Amino acid sequence: MTTAAITKSNSSLSSVISKNAFPVVSNEAGWRCHGNLWSNLREVCELLRIPTPAASADEEVLFQHVRYKAGQRVHTIGQDFDTLYIVNSGFLKTVLIDEYGNEQVLSFPMKGDLLGIDGIHNQHHASEAVALSDCDIILMPYKTFSALGRTYAELEQAMFSVMSRELVREQIMIGMLSALSAEAKVARFLTTLGERFSQLGYSGKSFNLRMTRHEIGSYLGLTLETVSRTLSAFNEMGMISVDQRQIALLDVPALKTLRRLPPAKARIKVSEKVSALVGKNLLPQWGKEVAVALN
């Protein structure tokens, strides 16, 4: 669907779009979706947690929302690059796929994250972004970003800061993978995910895992069996509770300081102690003791 067709089909937007100095992306599938289909510059900046340019006429710059169902691809490896993607809602994964079809999970983007920056280098996407749940994605054409950057220098700097934030997150993950034991990787993954949920205003201690155990293993460089076994051990020791994909973090300090799990026999004793503490309603005091026991 062209911009002209959109303008014709929606007269309330025609005056805004016609005077917009920047490109407006159209997408027929997104246009058919219900709800808020367009965001202005101020709303996009709030989502990315960056300041809006003070002198911007943000009502004249519109960015389209597109809905993706779970399992749909936002962009694929080798696809021509022309758009940056901002997650407005939902949960995704980005992956590399080798010549044999094996996936390596790179990240799990969620609300406020920026996708697509891997395509800037050679104008083709080097990774694939896949929706793990129904998602609402805001499209930012790269030409629009460039034009806005020339007009508002502070906006360009803020967007580069967002891109740098994504790179720093990946570097932290690489460092974690090289330094921690398998059990500590899983524990750190859970607490980091909880912190991200908390920053978005959701519960940081009780949440659903949108990704599978296999996808967690791919992300952490572990096997499916190791991830499942470690989650079961955490559950057994009272550090978390697991109900299929529902996770509750019962002892965040212990998870953050965990280096490795004790032997199975020791875990049985720890599990018995946890049960006793639960019965006496003393579980909050367990954090320091478990940290000492596991270190």
C-alpha positions, 0 to 999 in steps of 0.5 A: 500500500503506498502513502498516497493510498493510505492518505486517501483511505484515512483523511484524518491523517492526510494533512499530517502526512502531506506536510511531513518532510520525512518518509513515512513507511506503509505496511498493509498488514500493519495498517489492518491492525486495530489500535494505535498504528502511528507514534510521533517522535515524542512517543518514540523517544519516551519508549527508547528512554531518550530525551525528545528534541526540544525544538522538534515539531514531533506531531509532523513525524509519524512512525508506523506500528506493525503487529507480528504473530508469535513465530513470524520473522521481523527481518531475516538474514541477508535481507536488505537493510532500510529500517530500524525496529523498536519493540513497543510490546512483546518478546522476540529473539535474534539469532544467527543461523549457520549453513547447517540450519543450526541456530545461535540465539544472540538476544531476547529483545523486549519493550524499548529495545532497538532492532536492526542495527546489524544491517547498518554495516553492509546494508544487509541484516546479519541476523534474524529477528523472530517474535516469541509472542505477539508483538507490536513493532514500530518502524523507523526508516533509516532515511528518516533517522538520518534526516532527523539526525541532520536536523536535531543533532541531540537526537542523533547522539541519543540514538547512538547512545541507544545503539551503544546500550545494545552493544554493551549488553552483548559485551556483558553477556560475552564476558559472563559466558566466559567467566561463570559456571553453567549454574551461575549462567542460568542464575544470572540470566534469571536475575537479569531478566527479572531486573529488565521486567522490573525496569519496565514496571512489571514484577521482577520476581514472578514472570513467564519465560517466553523462550524455551529451555532450548533457546535459553541454552543456545543463548547461554552456550549450554545444552537443553539438559543442563538448563533443565537440570539447573532449573530443577536444582534451583527449584529443589533448593527453594531459590526459585519455584517453577510451574512450566514457564512461570518462574518465581525468584524466591531468593534473588541474593543467593542467585546473584552470588551463586558460583556453583551448585553443591553436590546432589547429597548436599542439595538434599540437605539444603532442600530439607532446610528450606522446607523447614524454613518455609514451614516457619515462615523464615524463608526471607532469612535464607538468602545469606545462608544459601549464599555462604553454602553455595560459595 
